[in-house]
């Protein structure tokens, strides 16, 4: 064990002994306050006293105490539970923050010599390692006496504090080595309070009790800070949590031009209107056990009524830009209720973080995609050597949610062999001819162009005669998607900070033919396409909802948590190539993607062309997400954040 922890453990035992021996016992010889006999009162005085008797009784009545503190009140009528806990709260914050910041001068005022020396040793050891601790109290949610007892002349109590804290440890370069600046940790810590004998020392007793809390927490005896050392592999995949908010809580809401999002929403309504009224609006929804019986997607009718209101508004909307924005803002505020989407991660029951607190993060990852355009040929050439395959006839996709509710949103794909469904060939096997003669070829591309076309899911093929062919997603082989950027980092090809679509493309273009192929085949997934002949040249490509995507307003989401067509407010960090401002705007969930997994996860459609490619390829930003639900749906959600 760290010698500092041994010191702190010894200090804990020592301070308990000192508190009991010096402050904690009643001798039975405490001096009683003596009162002189009350003087005789005149009738006038007695009458005046009677008039104020009720008020005096109220003023003199002792303050109520909790059940767990009643034994202390019985033993000492002067015991004031609220005063004790108020003092403990203030001392708790000052001592823990002082220790985190290394403010030894502030700590000195609270601590005895031996306790101060132990704290100082811990601060010095931290400084020698070049580490700095940033700690912020978000608030103390709860403080209560949870147990108390009177043993002869000694009274003792155990108090519990529940506080929200953000704690981060950084090295000399400012890099985070422990904790998460975007995560609020919940600390529910029982604290052994020192014994006491008079109300006047309650504050001091609370302060010293909190010293013990600081020793336990920062010494590593309580798991609240230890769990911050665990990486995401020690926790389950993110689950959904929701927090109700107001439109006023959406930073930038009143500044956004809502017309593009409104138009995109009406396009989604075309797909929603084609659904049976009582059909699930999101048949792939799988919110998890804590949301059993609750649906964020609802049924199609929940959305169709809002769509009808939107269409009527669009038909009558003939206003200037300023008035138009106000009217559209009112439409969304009247018809929808915003909910902040959160990632909740529980520790793996058999993992190293078992027993630790769940993590509740309000930020997630946002990437970008675009519609590429690549030169192609109708027949193979020395340059265009790989086929753009249409969906094979023998590809079978299975919605597992149709078999078990808990598997909603999960899909597999394969082919029938005999009476069994077997895995479909992977990327490597298809490159080796596994589909020769089994799938129609739409066109031929250069290998790296096909790879990135499959990542984007749609694109335009430009032939030598100048003609263009739009293609869209038609299916996938059911094999897992692997981001080859992670493979490159794992293999030491490039640093994580250097990974972008552009850097990956450059490496593939300059690598040998064999090395580039091996790297591409690290991703076993393989995408099939279909010609999109009915899409206007001025419209965007079709997304998973079957409607044209809108530049910078369409968002790909995880359908296990979000219904296609839902308005989503995003607040995303600045993206290279898109200016210094945060991306704060209303988008519409209209697409999905193999790599888009998790409640707070989005893929922004940036449009077509070189600028869209430049921004989308470098986008890997942190951001927040707020889903707008029809108010009748939001009203049905009684438990918004699973416990």
C-alpha positions in Angstrom: 0.0 0.0 0.0 1.1 3.6 -0.6 2.9 4.9 2.5 0.7 8.0 2.4 -2.4 5.8 2.7 -0.8 4.0 5.8 -0.2 7.4 7.4 -3.8 8.4 6.7 -5.1 5.2 8.1 -3.1 5.7 11.3 -4.3 9.3 11.5 -7.9 8.1 11.3 -7.5 5.8 14.3 -5.7 8.6 16.2 -8.3 11.3 15.6 -11.1 9.0 16.6 -9.3 8.3 19.9 -8.6 12.0 20.5 -12.2 13.0 19.7 -13.6 10.5 22.2 -11.1 11.2 24.9 -11.2 15.0 24.7 -14.6 16.0 23.3 -16.8 13.0 23.5 -17.7 12.1 27.0 -19.9 13.6 29.6 -18.4 13.7 33.1 -21.6 14.2 35.0 -20.1 17.4 36.6 -21.0 19.9 33.8 -21.8 23.2 35.5 -25.5 24.0 35.4 -26.6 27.5 34.8 -28.2 29.0 37.9 -31.3 31.3 37.7 -32.4 33.9 40.2 -36.0 33.8 41.3 -38.3 35.6 38.9 -39.6 39.0 40.2 -43.3 39.4 41.0 -45.2 40.7 38.0 -47.9 43.3 38.1 -51.4 42.5 36.6 -50.4 44.7 33.6 -47.3 42.6 33.1 -49.2 39.4 33.4 -51.8 40.5 30.9 -49.1 41.5 28.4 -47.4 38.1 28.9 -50.6 36.3 28.3 -51.1 38.1 25.0 -47.8 36.8 23.7 -47.9 33.4 25.4 -48.5 31.5 22.1 -45.7 33.3 20.3 -43.3 32.6 23.2 -44.2 29.0 23.2 -43.5 28.8 19.5 -40.2 30.5 19.9 -39.1 28.3 22.8 -40.2 25.0 21.2 -37.3 22.8 20.2 -36.7 22.2 16.5 -37.8 18.8 15.3 -35.2 16.1 14.6 -35.2 13.1 12.4 -35.9 9.7 13.7 -32.3 8.7 13.6 -31.3 11.7 15.8 -34.1 11.3 18.3 -32.0 9.4 20.8 -29.6 12.4 20.9 -32.4 14.9 21.5 -33.7 12.7 24.3 -30.2 12.6 25.9 -29.5 16.4 25.3 -32.5 18.6 24.7 -30.2 21.3 23.4 -29.1 19.2 20.4 -29.7 21.0 17.1 -29.6 18.6 14.2 -29.9 21.2 11.5 -27.1 23.3 12.9 -24.8 20.3 13.1 -25.4 19.3 9.5 -25.1 22.9 8.2 -21.7 23.2 9.8 -20.7 19.9 8.5 -21.7 20.8 4.9 -19.5 23.9 5.0 -16.6 22.2 6.5 -16.8 19.3 4.1 -16.5 21.6 1.1 -13.7 23.7 2.5 -11.6 20.8 3.6 -12.0 18.6 0.5 -11.5 21.6 -1.9 -8.5 22.7 0.1 -6.9 19.3 -0.1 -7.7 19.0 -3.9 -6.1 22.4 -4.6 -3.2 21.9 -2.3 -4.1 25.0 -0.3 -2.2 24.0 2.8 -2.7 27.4 4.5 -6.5 26.9 4.5 -6.1 23.3 5.7 -3.9 24.4 8.5 -6.7 26.4 10.1 -8.8 23.2 10.4 -6.3 20.5 11.3 -4.3 19.5 14.2 -0.5 19.1 13.8 -0.6 15.4 13.1 -3.5 15.6 10.7 -2.0 18.5 8.9 1.3 16.7 8.5 -0.5 13.8 6.9 -2.4 16.0 4.5 0.8 17.9 3.7 2.6 14.7 2.9 -0.1 13.7 0.5 -0.1 17.1 -1.3 3.7 17.1 -1.6 3.7 13.5 -3.1 1.1 14.7 -5.6 3.2 17.8 -6.5 6.3 15.7 -6.9 4.5 13.6 -9.4 3.5 16.7 -11.3 -0.2 16.2 -10.9 -2.8 18.8 -10.2 -6.3 18.0 -9.0 -9.3 20.0 -10.2 -12.4 19.5 -8.0 -15.7 21.3 -8.3 -18.6 20.8 -6.0 -21.8 20.7 -8.1 -23.8 20.5 -4.9 -24.6 18.5 -1.7 -27.9 16.9 -2.5 -28.4 15.2 0.8 -27.1 15.3 4.4 -28.6 13.3 7.2 -27.9 11.5 10.4 -28.4 7.9 9.6 -27.5 6.4 13.0 -26.9 7.5 16.5 -26.4 6.1 20.0 -25.8 7.0 23.6 -23.4 4.8 25.5 -23.3 5.8 29.1 -22.0 9.4 29.1 -20.9 9.2 25.4 -23.1 10.3 22.5 -22.2 9.5 18.9 -23.8 9.8 15.4 -23.2 8.6 11.9 -24.0 11.1 9.2 -24.3 10.5 5.4 -23.5 13.1 2.8 -24.5 12.7 -0.9 -22.7 15.2 -3.1 -22.1 15.7 -6.8 -18.5 16.4 -7.7 -16.4 16.8 -10.8 -12.8 15.7 -10.2 -10.0 15.6 -12.7 -6.3 15.0 -12.3 -3.9 16.4 -14.9 -0.2 15.9 -15.5 2.4 18.7 -16.1 1.3 19.0 -19.8 -2.3 19.4 -18.7 -3.4 16.0 -20.0 -6.1 14.2 -18.0 -4.7 11.2 -16.3 -7.6 10.5 -14.0 -11.3 11.5 -14.0 -13.5 13.1 -16.6 -14.2 16.9 -16.8 -17.6 16.1 -18.3 -18.7 13.6 -15.7 -20.4 14.3 -12.4 -19.6 11.7 -9.8 -22.2 10.9 -7.2 -20.6 10.3 -3.7 -22.9 8.8 -1.1 -20.6 8.5 1.8 -21.4 7.5 5.4 -19.3 9.6 7.8 -18.6 8.7 11.4 -19.3 11.9 13.3 -17.3 12.6 16.5 -19.0 12.5 19.9 -20.2 15.8 21.4 -21.7 17.3 24.6 -22.8 20.8 23.8 -24.4 22.5 20.8 -21.6 25.0 20.7 -19.1 22.4 19.5 -21.4 20.9 16.8 -19.7 22.9 14.0 -16.3 21.9 15.1 -17.4 18.3 15.5 -18.8 18.3 12.0 -15.6 19.9 10.6 -13.4 17.2 12.1 -15.8 14.5 11.0 -15.4 15.7 7.5 -11.7 15.5 7.9 -12.2 11.8 8.2 -14.3 11.8 5.0 -11.5 13.6 3.2 -9.0 11.1 4.5 -11.0 8.2 3.4 -12.0 9.6 0.0 -8.6 11.0 -1.0 -6.8 8.1 0.6 -8.5 5.7 -1.6 -10.5 3.8 1.0 -13.9 4.7 -0.6 -14.5 3.7 -4.2 -15.9 7.0 -5.4 -12.6 8.3 -6.7 -11.0 4.9 -7.3 -13.6 4.2 -10.0 -12.3 7.1 -12.1 -9.2 5.1 -12.9 -11.3 2.5 -14.8 -11.6 3.0 -18.5 -14.7 2.4 -20.6 -13.9 -1.3 -21.0 -14.9 -1.9 -17.3 -18.4 -0.6 -18.0 -21.3 -1.9 -20.0 -22.3 -0.3 -23.3 -24.1 3.0 -22.9 -27.8 2.9 -22.0 -30.4 5.6 -22.3 -31.2 8.1 -19.6 -33.3 11.3 -20.1 -33.5 14.6 -18.3 -36.5 16.9 -18.9 -35.5 20.5 -19.9 -37.1 23.6 -21.2 -36.5 25.3 -24.6 -34.8 28.1 -22.7 -32.2 25.6 -21.6 -31.1 25.0 -25.3 -28.2 27.3 -25.9 -28.7 29.1 -29.2 -32.3 28.0 -29.6 -33.6 31.5 -30.3 -30.8 32.3 -32.8 -31.2 29.3 -35.1 -33.0 29.7 -38.4 -35.5 26.8 -38.1 -36.7 26.9 -41.7 -34.3 24.3 -43.1 -35.0 21.9 -40.2 -38.8 22.5 -40.5 -38.6 21.6 -44.2 -36.6 18.5 -43.4 -39.1 17.5 -40.8 -42.0 17.8 -43.4 -40.0 15.5 -45.6 -39.8 12.9 -42.8 -43.6 13.4 -42.4 -44.0 12.0 -45.9 -42.5 8.7 -44.7 -44.4 8.8 -41.3 -47.8 9.4 -43.1 -47.3 6.2 -45.0 -47.3 4.1 -41.8 -50.4 2.5 -40.2 -51.7 4.8 -37.5 -51.3 2.3 -34.7 -47.9 0.9 -36.0 -44.8 1.4 -33.9 -43.1 4.6 -35.1 -39.8 3.0 -34.3 -40.0 -0.8 -34.7 -36.3 -1.1 -33.9 -36.6 0.7 -30.5 -34.9 -1.0 -27.6 -34.5 1.3 -24.7 -33.5 -1.3 -22.1 -35.1 -2.7 -19.0 -35.3 0.5 -17.0 -37.7 1.9 -19.6 -39.9 -1.2 -19.7 -43.4 -0.2 -20.9 -42.2 3.2 -22.1 -41.7 4.2 -25.8 -40.0 7.3 -27.0 -41.2 6.6 -30.6 -44.8 5.8 -29.7 -47.1 5.0 -32.6 -47.3 6.6 -36.0 -50.4 8.5 -35.0 -48.5 10.4 -32.3 -46.4 12.0 -35.0 -49.0 12.2 -37.8 -51.0 14.7 -35.8 -48.0 16.9 -35.5 -47.1 16.5 -39.1 -50.6 17.6 -40.1 -50.2 20.8 -38.0 -46.9 21.4 -39.7 -48.3 21.0 -43.2 -51.1 23.5 -42.4 -48.6 25.9 -41.1 -46.4 25.5 -44.2 -49.3 26.2 -46.5 -50.1 29.5 -44.8 -46.5 30.6 -44.2 -45.9 33.7 -46.2 -43.9 35.9 -43.9 -40.5 37.6 -43.7 -37.5 35.9 -42.3 -37.9 37.4 -38.8 -41.6 36.7 -38.5 -41.1 33.3 -40.1 -38.5 32.2 -37.5 -40.8 33.3 -34.6 -43.7 31.3 -36.0 -41.7 28.2 -36.6 -40.1 28.5 -33.2 -43.6 28.7 -31.7 -44.6 25.6 -33.7 -41.8 23.5 -32.2 -42.3 24.8 -28.7 -46.1 24.2 -28.8 -46.0 20.7 -30.4 -42.8 19.3 -28.8 -41.2 18.9 -25.4 -37.4 18.7 -25.2 -35.5 16.0 -23.3 -31.8 15.9 -22.8 -30.4 12.6 -23.8 -27.7 11.1 -21.5 -25.4 8.1 -21.6 -25.7 5.9 -18.6 -22.9 3.3 -18.2 -23.2 0.6 -15.5 -20.1 -1.3 -14.3 -19.7 -4.8 -15.6 -20.9 -7.1 -12.9 -17.8 -9.3 -13.2 -15.4 -6.6 -14.2 -12.8 -4.6 -12.3 -15.3 -1.7 -11.6 -18.0 -4.0 -10.1 -19.6 -2.2 -7.2 -18.6 1.2 -8.5 -21.1 4.0 -9.2 -22.8 4.2 -12.6 -21.5 6.9 -14.9 -24.0 9.5 -16.3 -22.5 11.5 -19.1 -24.2 14.3 -20.9 -21.9 14.4 -23.9 -21.2 12.0 -26.7 -19.4 11.7 -30.0 -20.5 13.4 -33.2 -18.9 12.6 -36.5 -19.7 13.7 -40.1 -20.5 12.1 -43.5 -21.1 13.4 -47.0 -22.1 12.2 -50.4 -18.9 11.5 -52.4 -18.5 11.5 -56.2 -16.0 9.0 -57.7 -15.0 8.3 -61.3 -16.2 4.9 -62.4 -16.3 2.6 -65.4 -19.0 0.2 -66.7 -16.5 -2.5 -67.2 -13.2 -3.4 -65.4 -10.0 -1.5 -66.3 -6.5 -1.5 -64.9 -7.6 1.5 -62.8 -11.2 0.5 -61.9 -10.7 -3.1 -60.6 -13.4 -3.7 -58.0 -17.1 -4.1 -58.5 -19.9 -2.0 -57.0 -22.2 -4.9 -56.1 -26.0 -4.7 -56.0 -27.7 -6.6 -53.1 -27.3 -10.4 -53.7 -30.5 -12.4 -54.0 -29.4 -14.9 -51.3 -28.7 -12.2 -48.6 -31.1 -12.7 -45.7 -31.4 -10.0 -43.1 -33.0 -11.0 -39.8 -34.6 -8.5 -37.3 -33.9 -10.3 -34.0 -36.5 -8.1 -32.2 -39.2 -10.0 -34.1 -38.2 -13.1 -32.0 -37.4 -11.5 -28.6 -38.3 -8.1 -27.3 -35.0 -7.6 -25.6 -33.2 -8.0 -28.9 -35.2 -5.1 -30.6 -32.9 -3.0 -32.7 -30.4 -5.9 -33.3 -30.0 -7.4 -36.7 -28.0 -10.2 -38.3 -27.5 -11.2 -41.9 -26.5 -14.4 -43.6 -27.5 -16.9 -46.3 -29.5 -20.1 -46.1 -27.5 -23.3 -46.3 -29.7 -26.4 -46.1 -32.1 -25.6 -43.3 -29.7 -23.2 -41.5 -28.8 -19.6 -41.6 -25.1 -19.3 -41.9 -22.8 -16.2 -41.8 -22.4 -14.3 -45.1 -18.9 -14.0 -46.6 -16.8 -11.3 -45.1 -14.9 -8.5 -46.9 -11.8 -10.7 -47.5 -13.8 -13.6 -48.9 -15.9 -11.3 -51.2 -12.6 -9.8 -52.5 -11.5 -13.3 -53.3 -14.5 -14.0 -55.5 -17.1 -15.4 -53.0 -19.9 -13.5 -54.9 -18.7 -14.1 -58.4 -21.9 -14.7 -60.5 -24.1 -14.2 -57.5 -24.5 -10.5 -57.4 -25.2 -7.9 -60.2 -22.4 -5.4 -60.8 -23.5 -1.8 -61.0 -20.1 -0.3 -61.9 -16.4 -0.6 -61.3 -14.3 1.6 -59.0 -10.8 2.0 -57.8 -10.4 -0.1 -54.6 -10.0 2.8 -52.2 -12.9 4.7 -53.7 -15.2 1.7 -53.2 -14.0 1.5 -49.6 -15.0 5.1 -48.8 -18.2 4.8 -50.8 -19.2 1.9 -48.5 -18.4 4.0 -45.4 -20.5 6.9 -46.6 -23.3 4.6 -47.7 -24.3 6.5 -50.8 -22.6 8.5 -53.6 -22.4 9.5 -57.2 -20.6 7.6 -59.9 -19.2 9.7 -62.8 -18.5 7.8 -66.0 -16.1 8.8 -68.8 -19.0 10.0 -71.0 -20.0 12.6 -68.4 -23.1 10.7 -67.2 -23.7 10.2 -63.5 -25.3 7.4 -61.5 -26.5 7.9 -57.9 -26.3 4.9 -55.7 -27.7 4.3 -52.3 -27.4 1.7 -49.5 -29.1 -1.6 -50.2 -27.8 -3.9 -47.5 -24.8 -5.2 -45.6 -23.2 -8.6 -45.2 -23.9 -8.8 -41.4 -20.2 -8.8 -40.5 -19.1 -6.4 -37.8 -17.9 -2.9 -38.7 -14.4 -2.1 -37.7 -13.0 1.5 -38.0 -9.6 1.0 -39.6 -8.4 4.2 -38.0 -8.4 2.4 -34.7 -6.4 -0.5 -36.3 -3.9 2.0 -37.6 -3.4 3.4 -34.1 -3.2 -0.1 -32.6 -0.5 -1.1 -35.2 1.5 2.1 -34.7 0.7 3.4 -38.2 -0.3 6.8 -36.9 -1.2 8.6 -33.7 -4.7 8.8 -32.5 -4.6 12.6 -32.8 -3.7 12.3 -36.5 -6.6 10.0 -37.5 -9.1 11.5 -40.0 -10.7 10.4 -43.2 -8.1 12.4 -45.1 -5.1 10.9 -43.3 -6.5 7.4 -43.7 -7.1 8.0 -47.4 -3.5 9.3 -47.8 -2.1 6.3 -46.2 -4.1 3.9 -48.3 -3.2 5.8 -51.5 0.6 5.6 -50.8 0.7 2.1 -49.3 1.5 -0.9 -51.5 -1.4 -2.6 -53.1 -1.2 -5.6 -50.8 -0.8 -3.5 -47.6 -3.7 -1.3 -48.6 -5.9 -4.3 -49.2 -5.0 -6.0 -45.9 -5.9 -2.7 -44.1 -9.2 -2.3 -45.8 -10.1 -5.9 -45.1 -9.6 -5.3 -41.3 -13.1 -4.1 -41.7 -15.1 -7.3 -42.3 -18.3 -5.4 -43.2 -19.2 -5.1 -46.8 -22.0 -2.8 -48.2 -24.2 -3.4 -51.2 -25.9 -0.6 -53.3 -28.8 0.1 -55.5 -29.3 2.7 -58.3 -31.2 5.8 -57.3 -32.8 6.8 -60.5 -35.8 8.6 -59.1 -33.9 11.2 -57.0 -33.7 14.7 -58.3 -30.2 16.1 -59.0 -31.0 19.0 -56.6 -32.0 16.7 -53.7 -29.7 15.0 -51.3 -29.2 11.3 -51.2 -31.8 9.0 -49.6 -31.3 8.2 -45.9 -32.5 5.2 -44.0 -36.0 6.8 -43.6 -36.3 6.8 -47.4 -36.3 10.6 -47.7 -33.7 12.9 -49.2 -31.1 14.1 -46.7 -30.7 17.9 -46.0 -27.3 19.4 -45.8 -26.3 20.2 -42.2 -29.8 19.4 -41.0 -30.0 15.6 -41.3 -28.6 13.4 -38.5 -27.8 9.7 -38.4 -28.7 8.2 -35.1 -28.9 4.8 -33.3 -32.5 3.6 -33.9 -32.5 1.6 -30.8 -33.0 4.9 -29.0 -34.3 7.4 -31.5 -37.2 7.3 -34.0 -36.5 8.4 -37.5 -38.2 11.8 -38.1 -37.6 13.0 -34.6 -36.3 16.6 -34.3 -33.0 16.7 -32.4 -31.3 19.8 -31.0 -27.5 19.5 -31.0 -24.8 21.5 -29.2 -21.5 20.4 -30.6 -17.9 21.6 -30.2 -16.4 23.6 -33.1 -15.3 21.4 -36.1 -12.1 22.0 -38.1 -13.0 23.7 -41.4 -16.4 24.9 -40.2 -15.3 28.0 -38.3 -14.7 28.7 -34.6 -18.4 28.6 -33.4 -20.2 25.7 -31.8 -22.7 23.9 -33.9 -26.0 24.7 -32.2 -29.0 23.9 -34.4 -32.1 21.8 -34.9 -31.6 18.7 -36.9 -33.9 15.8 -37.9 -33.0 12.1 -37.3 -33.3 10.7 -40.9 -30.5 8.1 -41.2 -28.5 5.4 -39.5 -25.0 3.9 -39.7 -23.1 0.8 -38.7 -20.7 2.9 -36.5 -23.5 5.0 -34.9 -24.1 3.2 -31.6 -25.3 4.7 -28.4 -27.9 7.2 -27.0 -25.7 10.3 -27.4 -24.2 9.6 -30.8 -24.7 11.3 -34.0 -23.4 11.6 -37.6 -24.0 14.9 -39.3 -24.7 15.0 -43.0 -22.6 17.8 -44.6 -23.9 17.5 -48.2 -21.9 17.0 -51.3 -18.7 18.4 -52.7 -15.1 19.2 -51.6 -16.1 21.4 -48.7 -18.5 18.8 -47.3 -15.8 16.2 -47.6 -13.2 18.4 -45.9 -15.4 19.1 -42.9 -17.0 15.6 -42.6 -13.6 13.9 -42.8 -12.2 15.8 -39.9 -15.2 15.9 -37.6 -14.9 13.9 -34.4 -16.3 16.3 -31.8 -17.9 16.1 -28.4 -21.5 17.4 -28.0 -24.8 17.2 -26.3 -28.1 16.0 -27.7 -31.7 16.9 -26.9 -34.6 15.0 -28.5 -37.9 16.8 -29.1 -40.9 14.5 -28.4 -44.5 15.2 -29.2 -46.0 16.5 -26.0 -48.5 13.7 -25.7 -45.6 11.2 -25.8 -43.5 13.2 -23.3 -46.4 13.4 -20.9 -46.6 9.6 -20.8 -43.0 9.3 -19.6 -43.3 9.3 -15.8 -39.8 8.0 -15.0 -37.4 9.9 -17.1 -34.0 8.9 -15.6 -33.8 5.2 -14.7 -32.6 4.6 -11.1 
